Amino acid sequence: MEQKKLSEMSEVELRHEIQGYKEKMRKAEMNGIFNEYDVYQSKVIVAESYLVDRNKIEIGKIYKLNDGTDSYFKVERLKGIFAWGFRLKSAEPEEGLPVALLKL
């Protein structure tokens, strides 16, 4: 059976998928396989982004990031599940972040 794309999944399917990723994260952590843990953590963030109501994200607004850092991000535009813009106090060029990383 071919795996459905995250973008084609219902909310229930997405939540089930996220639980599966979190279980794989837990196993990777227990086995000390941190690169695998990071991969599944990224998959969780992307999957969670499909559950975010993108209508609640305002262009031009600054959001705290939900990534354990003290970083803030100014949203310039949205494209799919990504918010494009700039981190405050950073010299980095524009970047796209999955919308699940924004604290709404």
KEDO-973345 format. One record per residue (C-alpha): x, y, z; residue in three letters; residue number from 1. Coordinates in Angstrom, 3 decimals. Example, Ala and Ser with C-alpha at 12.3 -4.5 7.8 and 13.67 -1.06 7.14 Angstrom:
// KEDO-973345
12.300  -4.500  7.800  ALA  1
13.670  -1.060  7.140  SER  2
END
This chain:
// KEDO-973345
0.000  0.000  0.000  MET  1
1.401  3.368  -0.989  GLU  2
1.820  5.902  1.807  GLN  3
-0.535  8.870  1.603  LYS  4
1.087  12.298  1.460  LYS  5
0.739  14.366  4.639  LEU  6
-1.086  17.029  2.602  SER  7
-3.779  14.454  1.675  GLU  8
-4.390  13.220  5.223  MET  9
-7.318  14.036  7.491  SER  10
-6.710  15.481  10.950  GLU  11
-7.169  12.013  12.505  VAL  12
-4.676  10.469  10.064  GLU  13
-2.167  13.268  10.728  LEU  14
-2.442  12.806  14.491  ARG  15
-1.913  9.049  14.049  HIS  16
1.141  9.709  11.854  GLU  17
2.567  12.151  14.443  ILE  18
2.140  9.511  17.171  GLN  19
4.059  7.030  15.007  GLY  20
6.895  9.518  14.497  TYR  21
7.013  10.257  18.236  LYS  22
7.247  6.540  18.988  GLU  23
10.164  6.246  16.521  LYS  24
11.783  9.302  18.182  MET  25
11.498  7.598  21.576  ARG  26
13.076  4.390  20.249  LYS  27
15.889  6.293  18.514  ALA  28
16.576  8.217  21.723  GLU  29
16.628  5.005  23.785  MET  30
19.098  3.498  21.304  ASN  31
21.235  6.643  21.210  GLY  32
20.668  7.174  17.469  ILE  33
20.399  10.950  17.583  PHE  34
20.512  11.650  13.847  ASN  35
17.465  9.362  13.454  GLU  36
15.808  11.136  16.396  TYR  37
16.356  14.501  14.653  ASP  38
14.841  13.175  11.402  VAL  39
11.657  12.057  13.166  TYR  40
11.509  15.284  15.163  GLN  41
11.547  17.190  11.848  SER  42
8.806  14.932  10.482  LYS  43
6.656  15.677  13.552  VAL  44
7.056  19.439  13.004  ILE  45
6.127  19.164  9.320  VAL  46
3.110  16.935  10.061  ALA  47
1.968  19.274  12.863  GLU  48
2.200  22.174  10.401  SER  49
-0.691  20.663  8.435  TYR  50
-2.831  20.967  11.595  LEU  51
-2.105  24.703  12.038  VAL  52
-4.855  27.110  10.997  ASP  53
-2.854  29.253  8.580  ARG  54
-5.587  31.931  8.691  ASN  55
-4.386  32.755  12.220  LYS  56
-0.910  33.710  10.951  ILE  57
-0.589  37.410  10.173  GLU  58
1.825  38.700  7.539  ILE  59
4.201  41.263  9.047  GLY  60
3.665  39.975  12.586  LYS  61
6.494  38.751  14.829  ILE  62
6.138  35.348  16.491  TYR  63
8.198  33.622  19.172  LYS  64
9.582  30.347  17.871  LEU  65
8.397  27.105  19.382  ASN  66
11.840  25.470  19.095  ASP  67
13.295  25.774  22.576  GLY  68
15.278  28.901  21.655  THR  69
14.554  32.512  22.507  ASP  70
14.280  33.397  18.827  SER  71
11.603  35.512  17.199  TYR  72
10.534  35.372  13.566  PHE  73
8.883  38.033  11.390  LYS  74
6.545  36.487  8.834  VAL  75
6.795  38.083  5.382  GLU  76
4.670  35.569  3.462  ARG  77
3.130  32.118  3.617  LEU  78
3.594  29.362  1.082  LYS  79
1.967  26.032  1.839  GLY  80
2.926  24.963  5.346  ILE  81
5.913  27.323  5.444  PHE  82
6.172  30.834  6.827  ALA  83
8.865  32.824  5.026  TRP  84
10.622  35.697  6.696  GLY  85
13.484  36.587  8.986  PHE  86
14.688  35.759  12.491  ARG  87
15.073  38.884  14.590  LEU  88
18.633  39.828  15.580  LYS  89
20.045  37.568  12.875  SER  90
22.106  38.443  9.822  ALA  91
20.782  35.345  8.053  GLU  92
18.929  35.744  4.761  PRO  93
15.224  35.006  4.456  GLU  94
14.258  31.495  5.492  GLU  95
11.185  29.301  5.440  GLY  96
10.038  27.605  8.629  LEU  97
7.236  25.081  9.077  PRO  98
4.292  26.998  10.570  VAL  99
4.166  24.619  13.579  ALA  100
7.313  26.374  14.833  LEU  101
5.430  29.661  15.290  LEU  102
3.838  30.241  18.712  LYS  103
0.396  31.522  17.738  LEU  104
END
